[in-house]
Amino acid sequence: HTSDLVPLVPESTALFASLPNISQSIAESYALFKQRIAENQMLREWWQPNTRSANGLSFDEVVLRITKLGSYLGPEVILAFPKDMKNEAPVLLADVTRPDDLMAALRELRSTLDSDAKMPAIYVDRTLLMVTEPRQVQRSLAFRQQPNLNSFAGTKLYRRLEQAYVEGAGWLLAADLQSLVNPAEREVQQLGLANMEQLFVEQKTGAGGATFRATLGFNE
């Protein structure tokens, strides 16, 4: 119902995912995340060209490696993707439960990587894991010290996320369609979707089993 990781998410975030690290593994959650993107044509067309890596590990490969460290992490892993992933890096955030074991595992992992493979910056302290570019590590740490510095808290996406956590977040995907989709595109106009605002996909597990909900919001 609460998250200490969301306030560290950068304001440029256009696609957000909260993946559970209790009821299912990070790998299973990430596979579900990619499945939901593939089911949405607009998100799929944006995702595919943006997540390829020409000079280092792809984000898929980064998540695969972090999956092996899941037992040292807290109950939630957050992925935040900017609209322009050519010039900004995605962010992976997780609480840390066993920092010493995590550091040892990361050192071992680094020793197994191909020397030509470029990893993003990995920051670890006693409570937090962050994988992104060095500049964003510094910014998110500043947000942790002074939350009012992060303008993400003033966005519609953030306010919708707050509501989702109050209601109880299980597996969550949120997309800022206003920034990801061009409203002037012919297909968007034909479908009457030019004023789309957000897409939320949620899955929760309660006493009655799993429930699934997808919500498309408009700004009018």
Secondary structure by P-SEA (a helix, b strand, c coil): ccccccccccccccbbbbbbcccccaaaaaaaaaaaaaacaaaaaaccccccccccccaaaaaaaaaaaccccccbbbbbbccccccbbbbbbbbbccaaaaaaaaaaaaaaccccccccbbbbcccccccccaaaaaaaaaaaaccccccccccaaaaaaaaaaaacccbbbbbccccccccccaaaaaaccccccbbbbbbbbccccbbbbbbbbbcc
